[in-house]
Amino acid sequence: MAPLVGTWQLWAVLAAVFAALTAIFAKIGVANVGSDFATFVRTIVILAALALMLTLTKGWQSLSTIQPRSALFLVLSGLATGASWLCYFRALKLGDAARVAPVDKLSVVMVAVFGALILGERLSAMNWAGVALIAAGAILVAR
């Protein structure tokens, strides 16, 4: 039996968690920033995190026009995106794409839950039924 860290399921679930946090942090961070500029900032953060990983094996890298709160959440969103991508590609390397991708899409379920808990968003009973079906579908495909 492979250790948990070597399973595609762990990496796919971690990818889903970080993808869900990406949406939540971006929603907060983009509040007073244009969406294209917010995406640009997020992308810079992703590149820096990947560059840091490369820095550990030999790597490199001031933005002052963004309000501190927005900057904080855009940075957090970028970090969550990078973590999601790393976990997703690790899961793809270890497992079948047809099984990894649906587990990764559990981020849709997590965004609904995090959106309700963190952002105070309200979903109808029909919406929650859809969220439950997404979760059930991802679990069934992964098994």
N, C-alpha and C positions, 0 to 999 in steps of 0.2 A: 504494500500500500504506500503510495507516494505521500510525502509530508504535505500538510495543508498548503504551505507556501508554494509548492510545485504543482498545484491543481489549477486547471483553467477556471473552475467554478469560483474559487477565491478571488482570482484576478478579475473575472467578469463582474462579480458582485461589487468589488471595490471600484471598478470602473463606473458602475451604475451609481454608487454613492457619490463619487466625485462629480459625475455629470449632473446629478441632481443639485448639488451645491453650487455648481457653475451657474445654473439658471437663477437660483435664489440670490447669490451674491451679485450677479450682473443686474438683476432687477433693481436692487437697492443702489448699486453703484451708478447706474445710468440715469438716475433721477434728475440730475441737473447737468447732464452731459449729452451731447448729440450721440445717437446710436452708432454712427460710423466711427466717430472719434473714440467712443468707449470700446468698440471692437478692436480698434488700433492699439489702444492702451493694453487691453487684455492680451492681444497677440504679442506685444513686447514682453509682457510678464511671462508668457509661455516660453518664448524664445530664451529669456534669461534663465528660467528654471532648467531648461534643456541644456543651455550653455554651462550652467553650474555643474550639471552632471558630467558634461564633457570636461569641465575645469578640474574635476576630481581625477580625471585621467589626462589632463593638460588642456585647459580652456579660457573665458573673458568678460566686460560691460559698462535723467533729471527732468523730471517733468515738474513744472511749477504752475501750470494754468488750471489745474484741477483742484477743487475744494478737497480738503483732507478726508472727509467722510466718503465722498465718491471715490477718491483715490484708494482708500483702504479696501472698499468692497470690490473695486475693479481688480485690485491686486489679488484679493482672495478668490475672486472668480477665475482669474488667470491661473492661479495655483491649482484650483480644483480641476480646471480643464486639462492642464498638463498631467496631473495625477490620473485622471480618467483615461487620457490617451495612452499613457504608459501601461496602465492596468489592462486596457482593452487589447493592445497589441501583444502583451504577454499572454493573455487568455487565448487570443487567436493562434499564437505560436503553439500553445499546449492543447488546444481543443478544436473541435469542428466549428467553422464559422456559422453554420446553420443552428448551432446550439449556443455559441457564445453571444451572438448578436441579440437574440431575444432576452437573455439574462441582462445584458448591458442596457436594454430598453426598459428594464425595471426602474431606470432613472425617471421615466414618465410617472410611475407610481410614487416614487420618492419626492418628485417635484410637487405632486398634488398634496402629499402629507406635509412636506416642509413649507409649502405655500400656505397651507391652512395654519400650521403651528407658528411659523416665523413671520409671515407677511399678513396673517389674519384674513386670507382669502377664503371665500365661501363657495363650496361646491354643492350642487343639488344632489338629491338621492340618486337620480339618474347618472350624474357625473361620477359619483362614488361607485355605482354599479359598474360603469365603464372602467374605472381604475381597477376594481377588483378583477374584472375579466382580463385586463392587460396582465395583471400579476399572475392570474391562473394560467393564462396562455404561455407566458414566459417560463413558468415552472414546468408545464407539460412538455414544452419543446425541449427544455434542458434535460429532462429525465431520460 
